[in-house]
Amino acid sequence: MRFFETIKNIWTIKELRERIGITLMLVLVYRLGCYIVLPGISPADLDALSNFTNKSGLMQLLDMFSGGAFSQASIFALGIMPYITASIVIQLLGMVLPSFQKLQRDGESGRQKINQYTRYLTVLILVLQGPAYLINLQVQVSAAGGHAAMTPWTYFYLTIILAAGSMFIMWLGERITDRGIGNGISFIILVGIIARLPNALRFEFISRLPGSTGSEGGLIMFIVEIILLFAVTVGAVLLVQGVRKVPVQYAKRIVGNKQYGGARQYIPLKVNAAGVMPIIFAQAIMFIPITLSGFGASQQTTGFFAAFSDVNGFWYNAVYFIMIVAFTYFYTAITVRPTQMAEEMKRNNGFIPGVKPGKKTAEYIDTIMSRITLPGSIFLGIVAILPAFARMLGISQNFAQFFGGTSLLILVGVVLDTLQQIETHLMMHHYDGLMKDGRIKGRTTGSMY
């Protein structure tokens, strides 16, 4: 009954109702766009590309991030990953170039300029990725006996269409952020992941039926897989919501004949302050080798490109794990500012018991963040490479992607963020939240863009 009461309360709040409606409408536009095929591509050509995508684990990841548009040869085939890659580059430049550091300190005007540079870089990446995708499309279709002859003019205008499609997705994400619920870019990735889950479950269930290929263990094995998936999901939720509290004592102030302050409060420092951003950043970079090789246009790819196109291989997962740990520290350093926190406490007559205010407090907070970020980053990295272990245990390629990895952590993080925003609206209008204790915690410190 509480669930239905909450739904009623959500519908009662006009602003929240409109935001949810706008979000659903924009998501519908995105999903429809995923099925609009590039000019000149026939259904037989799509079957050839889909068969190739299903054979390659990294191709499946690309297809997941694009909501299935990659294997559909859709106008949205390149998805949102070029924008994410551009954002990574711009944020890295903000750490090494003084001019970008100045823009980051310039408030809203600086943020607008950074967003503008990010869009320019996104277009440049799309201009490079578009022909690579089309080369792959032509090779795979021709290998399957189809006809996909492309002239230089065809490459030119199809690249423009692909670039425009990705920029339109970026625009949809920004509109969801401004006028809808949740973070738009993250929400679009979430929709693409959810769109693949039903088919993955259905395929895994059918494969476990007696007489099917890969039916070892039967339906009992399928039930065990579901239980393991639930356990990993719970672990991901705990990772996203884990908090270490630092006690802060506020000094007593006497104004006139009244006494203020003196109460002890806590600074909640997240075990994983970066949220799912390290996973998204690392995954975007891991896509670079296969992009440079023409999205695996040649099935005889060897050496470096072959090693980093095999999602089940040692080198791919080892480098992926290390990058996630490194990006966790990097993004935590961006989102958590110990010096700023120490100055804020000092201005409010606050201090950490046993630690001097000012520089010592900032060093103390930084030390704690480093200590709790290490296990958080290692756990995040382990969860990210769990799909490789799931595939080693005989779980199908499609379903294994949901046993941790990018899929699960993005799904958990974005859902928690969205629920937290809905709960905030409910509490502002004096309604009960989604949880009795009102303790839904999103990954606000690590949310995207």
N, C-alpha and C positions, 0 to 999 in steps of 0.2 A: 504493500500500500504506500510505503514511503516513496518508492520509485515513481509511482503515478502522481503522487502529490508534488514531487519535485518537477516532473514534466509540466504539470499544471502551473506551477510557479514560474517556470521558464517562459511559458506561453503568455503569462500575465504581463511580464515586463516587455513593453513595446520595443525598447532599444535592443534588448537581447534577442527578441524574436526577429527583428529586422536583420541584425547581424548574422544570425544563424541562417536566415533565408538567403541573404546575399552570398554567404559562403557556399551554400549548397548550389546556388545558381552558377557561380563562377566555376565550381568543381565540375558541374555538368558540362559547361562549355569546354573545359579542359579535356574531359573524357570523350566528348564527341570529336574534338580535334584529333585525338589519338587514332581515330579510324578514318580520317580523311587521307587517302593515299596520294603519294606524289604523282604528278602527271606522267603518263607513259608506262606505268607499272601495272601489269595484269595480275589476276588472282593466282595464276600458275607461278608467276615470279615471286609472289608473296609466300607461297608454299615452300619454294626453294630456300628463301631467306629464313623462314621459320625453322626449317629442318636444320639448317646450319647453326642457328642460334641455340637450339636445344642440345646440340652436340658440344657446345663450348660453355664451360662454367662462367668465364668472364663475360661472354656474350649475354648470358642469362642475367648477370648483374647489371649490365648496361640496359638490357631490356626492362629490368625491374625498375631502375631509376627513371626510365622514360614512360612507365606505366603501360608497357607493351607496345609503345609506338615504334620502337626500334625494329622489332620483327615484323611490324605491319607496314614498313616503309612509309610511315606517315609524315605529314608536314611537321610533326612534333618529334621526329625520330631522335634528334640530338638531345632532347630533354633539357633539364635545368643544370646539368653538370658543368657545362662551359661557364655559366655564371658563377657557380661555386668555385671553380678553378681560378677564375679571375679575382674573386674575393680573397682567396688564399694569397695570391701573388701581391695584391694591394696591401693586405695586412702584414705580410712579410716585409714589404717595402717600408711600411710604417715603423718598423723596428730598426731599420738601417739607414734610412735617408732622412736628414733633418727637415727637409721641406715637407715630407709627408707627416712627420711628427708634429710639425707646426699646424698642419691642417687638422690633425686629430684634436689639438688643443683649442681650435677656433670655434668650437661649439657647432651650432646648426649650420652656419655658412660653410665651415670646413667639412662637415658631414656631407653636405650636398655636393661639394666638389669631389670628394672621395667617391661618392656614388656615381658621379658623372664619369670619372676615370675608370671605375669598375665596368660601366656599361661599354665604354670604348674598347677596353681590353676584351670584354666578352665577345664583341663583334669580331675582333681580330682572331680570337680562338675559333669562333664559328666558321670564319672564312677558311681556316686551315683544316678544321674537322669535317666540313661539308664535303669537299672533294674526296677525302679519305673514306668517308662513309659510302659515297657513290661508287668509288672504285671497288670496295668490298661488295656492294650490291651487284655490280655488273659481273664480277668474277664468280660469285656464288650462283647467280641466276644462269649464267652461261654454263657452269659446270653441271647444273641440273638439267640442261637441255633446253632452257628457256631462251628468250630473246630480249636482250637488254643493251643493245648497241647504243653507245652514247657519244655524241659529238662534243667538241669543245663548247659549242653554244648550249648544249644540254647540261653539261657540267656547270656552266655559268648561271643559268637561270634556276636550276634546281638547288644550287648552293644558296642563292638569294632566298629561295622559298624556305629552305631549312633554317637559315639564319633568322629570317623573319618569324618563323614558328617558335624558335627558342626564345626570342625577345618578347614575343607575345605571352609565352608562359611566364616569363619574368614579370611582365606587366600584370598578369592575373594574380601572381603571388603578392605583389605590392598592394593591389586592390583588396585582397583578402586581409592583409595585415592592417590596412587603414580602415576598412569598412566592415570587415567580417570578424570571425573568431579565430584566434590562434595566429601563429606566425605563418604567413602565406607560403613562402618557399618550402618550409618544413612540411606544411600541410599538403602541398602538391606531391612531394616525395612520398608522404604517408599514403596518399590516395593510390599512387602507383604500386606500392607494396601490398596494400589491402586488395587491390584488384587481382593480384596473382595468387593470393592465399586460397580461395575456394578451389581453383583448378589444381593447385599443388596438393591439397588435402584429398581431392577426388582421385587424382592419379596415384597417390600413395596407397589409398584404400583399395583401389582396384588391383594394384600390383601385389597386394598382400593376400588377395583371394586365392583359394586353392586352384592350381592349374595355371596360374599366371606366372610370367617371368619374374623372378626375384621374389617369389612368395615364401621364402624361408621364414619360418616363425609364424606365418599365417596372421590371423586377426589379433592373436595375443601379442605379437610383436608390434602391431599397429597401436594397440592400447598402451603398451609400454612407451612407444614413441610419443604419444599424446601426453602421458604423465611426465616424461622427461621434458617435453616442450613447456608444460606448465611450470615445472620446477625452475627451468632456465628463465622463464618470464618473471617469476617471483624474484629470482636473483637479480635480474636486470632492474626491476622496480626498486629493490633495496639499494642497488648501486646508484641509481639516479637520485634517490631521496636521502641517502646517507648524510648525516650531519654530525659534526663535532662542535660542541658548545664551549666557548671561552668566557669565563666569568669576568664581568666588568663591574667594579664598585664605583658609584657616583658619590663624590664628596658632598657633604651637607653644606647647604648655603643658607645664611640667615639674612632675610630681607625684612627690615623693621623688627617686629617681635615674632615673626613666623619663620619656621624652619622648613627648607625644601631639600629634596634629593635624599641621598643616603641609601637608596634602594639598590640592591644588586640585580644586574641584568646580564644577558648573555649575548655574545656575538655568535650567530650560527655560521660556522665554516663548513662548507660542503666537502665531503670526501671526494666527490667528483664534481668540482665547480665548473668544469668545462662542458658537462652534459655529453651529448652525442657528437659535438663538433669535431673532436679528434678523429672519430671514425669516418665522418663525412670528408674531412680534409685528407686523411690518409687514403681513402678510397678514390678520391678524385685524382690524386697523384699516381695511384696504382693503375689508373686507366691510361696514363700517358704512353707507356710502351706500346700497348695495342693500338692506340691512335696513330702513333708514328709508323707502325707497320701496316697501316691501311685497314684497321679493324680486323686484322687476321685475314687479309685478302688471300694470302697464300697459305694453304693448309700444310705446306712443308716448312713453315717457319721454324728456325732452329736457333740455338745459342741463347743470347740474352733475351730476345723477344719471346722465345718459346718458354723460358723459365718463368718470366713474369706475366705470362698469359695462362699459366696453369694454376688455377685456384686451389688445387689439391697438392701442389708441389711444396717442397720444403722452403725453397728460397722465397717464393711468393709470400708464404705465411710468416716466415721469420722477419722479412723486411717490413711487412704489414704490421706485425706486432711491435717492432721497434719504433716505427713511425707513429703509432698510436700513443705509445708511452711519451715520446718526444713532444707530440702535438698536445698532449694533455697538459704538460708543464707549460708549453708555449701559450695555450689559450687561457690557462689559469692565471698566468702572469699578466695577461691583458685584462681579464675580467675582475680579478681580485687585487686591490691596491692597498697594501698594508700601510704605506706612508699616509695616504689620504684618510684611512680609518683611524690611524693614531692621532692625526691632527684634529679630526672631528671629535674624538673622545676628549682631547685636551681642551678644546674650546668649550665643551660641555662639563668641564670639571670631573671627567671620568678617568679612571685608571685601572689597570689590571693589577690585582693584589700581588705585591712582591716584585713588580716591574716598574722601573722609572718611566714617567710619561715622555712622549716625544720619540726620539730615534730608537731608544731601547724597546719601546712598545712595538714600533714598526718591525724591528728585527725579530722580536718574540713572535709576532703574528706570522711573519714570513717563515720562520723556522717551523711553526706548527703546520702551516700550509704545505711546506715541503714534505714533512713527515706523513701527513695524511693523504697527500696527492700520490705518493709512491705506491702504496698498496691499491689505491683507487685506480691508478693508471695501469698497473699490472693486471688487476681484475678486469678492467675494460678491454685490455688487449687479449686476455684469455677468452672472454665472451665473444670477441670479434672473430677469432679463428676457430671457434667451436664447430662451425659448419664443415670444416675440413675433416674433423674427427667424426662428425656424423656421417659423412660420405664414406669414410673408412669402415664404418659399422654396417654399411649396406643400405643406408637411407638414400632415397632417390635425390638426384641433383636439385630438382625444383623444391622439394620439401625441406632438404637440408639447409637451405638458405635461411629458414626461419628458426633454426636452432642456434640462436645467438646471432653474431655478426651484425652487419649494417642493418638488415631488415628489422630484427627484433628490437634493437636499441633505439632506432629511430621511431619505430612504432610506439614503444613504451614512453619515450621522452616526449613526443609530440602529443600523444593522448593525454599525458599528465599535464602538459602545458595548457592544452585546450580546456580540460576539466577545471584547472585552476582559474582560468579566466572566467568560465561560466560561474564558478563558485563565488568569485569576487563580485560579479554582478548581482548574484542572489543576496549576498551579505550586505551589499550597499543598499539594497531595497528592503532590508530587514526580513528576508526569508531565510529558512534553514538552508544550509549548504548541502552539497552532494553527500558529504560524510557527516556523521553525528558529531564528531569532534572537530570538524572543519580543518583537517590536517592534510589535505592534498597538497603536495609540494611538487611543483614543476621544476624545470631546469632553467629558471629565469636568468641565472648568472651565466649560463652557457647557451642561451638561445641564439638562433641564427639571425644575424644581420639586424 
